[in-house]
C-alpha cells in the first residue's frame, strides 16, 4: 500500500474534504493514474 499522508504535505485544511466523481450523461469522466514499477 502506498500512502501520501505526511502532515507537512497533506494538511487537513486543504485535503480533508470530500471528492466526488460524476459519471454518465453530460459528465464524461476518466481516471488517470501513474504506473509505478516495483522496486527490487
C-alpha positions, 0 to 999 in steps of 0.5 A: 500500500502506498500512502501520501499522508505526511502532515507537512504535505497533506494538511487537513485544511486543504485535503480533508474534504470530500471528492466526488466523481460524476459519471454518465450523461453530460459528465464524461469522466476518466481516471488517470493514474501513474504506473509505478514499477516495483522496486527490487 
